[in-house]
Amino acid sequence: MNEDVSDGWAESAAAWIVEQGEDGDYGRRFVLDAPMRERIEGRGFRNALDVGCGEGRFCRILQRAGIRTTGIDPTEALLARARELDPNGDYRLGRAETMDFDAEFDLVVSYLSLIDMPDLAASIAKMVAALRPGGTLLIANLTSFLTAGPPEGWTRDSDGVLRFAIDHYMEERVAWVSWRGIRIQNWHRPLSHYMTLLLDHGLQLRLFVEPTPAGGDPGRNALHLRVPYFHIMEWQKPA
Ligand SMILES: C[S@@+](CC[C@H](N)C(=O)[O-])C[C@H]1O[C@@H](n2cnc3c(N)ncnc32)[C@H](O)[C@@H]1O
C-alpha cells in the first residue's frame, strides 16, 4: 500500500520544503522555536521520537541539543528531504496511529502534527506507549480557537474591519487549508478532547503556554496577539 496520504501532504511536499527553509516558517521562526528549544535543551534527554517529523527540521534541532532522534512521517517526499539533509539520521515511514515503539524514548515530540492525524485517540495511545516511564511528551499544536476558524477565519466585516470568526467549536471536523502552494487537511477538535485523551493515559501536565511572537513583522504579530495561534504542552508519563 502506498503510505502517502490523500490529505494533500504528498502534493504539497515541495512547497512545504520551500516554506520551511532551514529557519522554519513564520510561526516556527518567530513564535514556537524559541520556547520549544527551551524545553529540550539541558534537560538530560538522551533520545527522542519526533512524530510527524516532516522534512526533519526539528530532528536536526534536537540533535544539535545532543539528543539522538528517530523521526516518523507518512509523507515519502518529506522523509526523502530529511534524509538528504541528514544522511545519518533515522527517519521512518509511518503514521502515528500505527507506529510500534515500546517504552524506549525519553522524549516524544509532536511539533504541529496532532492537527494532521485523523485518529487522535490511537495516535496519542502510541505516543504514550513509545515513552519510557517518567518520559516527556512535548506538544506544539494549533489552538482549538484557531482551528475553529475555517472556512471563515480572518475575514473583513461590513465596515472593512478584520475579524476572526469561530464557529461550531464543539464539532470535531476536518477542513482543507491552503497557502503558498500548500493545500492540506487540518483537524479541528475542542481543547477538552485533547486534554481528556492525555489525562486518560495518566499523564501529568507539567507545562501549558500560549507563546507570543518575538521579532518578526509587527503587523503579523498583531494578529497573533488578537487570536492565539499556538500552544505548547508538556506532559509526563508517571515513573
Ligand atoms: C504541519 S507538518 C509538521 C512537520 C514538522 N513537525 C514541522 O514542524 O515542520 C505535519 C506533518 O504531519 C505528517 N502527518 C500527516 N498525517 C500523519 C499521521 N497520521 N501520523 C504522523 N504524521 C502525520 C505530515 O506528513 C507532515 O509532515
The ligand as an SDF file (V2000), in Angstrom:
LIG
                    3D

 27 29  0  0  0  0  0  0  0  0999 V2000
    2.3920   20.6510    9.7850 C   0  0  0  0  0  0  0  0  0  0  0  0
    3.5160   19.3740    9.3520 S   0  0  0  0  0  0  0  0  0  0  0  0
    4.7260   19.4720   10.6450 C   0  0  0  0  0  0  0  0  0  0  0  0
    6.0490   18.8720   10.2810 C   0  0  0  0  0  0  0  0  0  0  0  0
    7.1520   19.0780   11.3180 C   0  0  0  0  0  0  0  0  0  0  0  0
    6.7870   18.5120   12.5980 N   0  0  0  0  0  0  0  0  0  0  0  0
    7.4420   20.5430   11.4400 C   0  0  0  0  0  0  0  0  0  0  0  0
    7.1160   21.1360   12.4620 O   0  0  0  0  0  0  0  0  0  0  0  0
    7.9800   21.1160   10.4890 O   0  0  0  0  0  0  0  0  0  0  0  0
    2.5840   17.9160    9.7670 C   0  0  0  0  0  0  0  0  0  0  0  0
    3.2700   16.6150    9.4210 C   0  0  0  0  0  0  0  0  0  0  0  0
    2.4500   15.5500    9.8860 O   0  0  0  0  0  0  0  0  0  0  0  0
    2.5510   14.4920    8.9580 C   0  0  0  0  0  0  0  0  0  0  0  0
    1.3960   13.5960    9.1430 N   0  0  0  0  0  0  0  0  0  0  0  0
    0.2210   13.5870    8.4820 C   0  0  0  0  0  0  0  0  0  0  0  0
   -0.5510   12.5830    8.9390 N   0  0  0  0  0  0  0  0  0  0  0  0
    0.1470   11.9630    9.9110 C   0  0  0  0  0  0  0  0  0  0  0  0
   -0.1060   10.8270   10.7420 C   0  0  0  0  0  0  0  0  0  0  0  0
   -1.2690   10.1660   10.6670 N   0  0  0  0  0  0  0  0  0  0  0  0
    0.8580   10.4400   11.6080 N   0  0  0  0  0  0  0  0  0  0  0  0
    2.0430   11.1150   11.6830 C   0  0  0  0  0  0  0  0  0  0  0  0
    2.3320   12.1900   10.9210 N   0  0  0  0  0  0  0  0  0  0  0  0
    1.3930   12.6070   10.0490 C   0  0  0  0  0  0  0  0  0  0  0  0
    2.6330   15.1700    7.6110 C   0  0  0  0  0  0  0  0  0  0  0  0
    3.1890   14.3120    6.6330 O   0  0  0  0  0  0  0  0  0  0  0  0
    3.5120   16.3750    7.9450 C   0  0  0  0  0  0  0  0  0  0  0  0
    4.8580   16.0830    7.7600 O   0  0  0  0  0  0  0  0  0  0  0  0
  1  2  1  0
  2  3  1  0
  2 10  1  0
  3  4  1  0
  4  5  1  0
  5  6  1  0
  5  7  1  0
  7  8  2  0
  7  9  1  0
 10 11  1  0
 11 12  1  0
 11 26  1  0
 12 13  1  0
 13 14  1  0
 13 24  1  0
 14 15  1  0
 14 23  1  0
 15 16  2  0
 16 17  1  0
 17 18  1  0
 17 23  2  0
 18 19  1  0
 18 20  2  0
 20 21  1  0
 21 22  2  0
 22 23  1  0
 24 25  1  0
 24 26  1  0
 26 27  1  0
M  CHG  2   2   1   9  -1
M  END
$$$$
